[in-house]
Amino acid sequence: EYGEFIDFIKSMPLSVFQGASDETSGAHQARLDGRLKALGIKVTPVALDAECQFYAIAEQLFRRGAERAAFIRSMATWWLRLNGDFMLPNNTRLDEQVPEGTWDSYVDQIEDGGWGDHV
């Protein structure tokens, strides 16, 4: 079951995650809506807490957000820990996006239940 999730993420083109920095919020929303529709994903309201991002991903992939949010968090932190040197489209490394502290402490904070939305 989890292998399918990893294969799904690996199969997504980088363009799904890229956007123009000068877009208005309306343009951002329109682009997001188009991408979600193309991926067969729908917007589902979730509680705004430190689990929300992971719950939402688990809900879309497994239709069982509450049961799989911890798994999504662990997979995300595993990937982040291994890929801090990942190059972004703006030619910066992923680990350069953390405003304070070290990359490892940032990933530790997410792994320990903190918010994971900065990166």
Secondary structure, DSSP 8 states (H G I E B T S, - for coil): -HHHHHHHHHHS-GGGG---TT--HHHHHHHHHHHHHHHT-------SSTTHHHHHHHHHHHS-HHHHHHHHHHHHHHHHHH-TT-B-TTS-BGGGG-SSS-HHHHHHHHHTT------
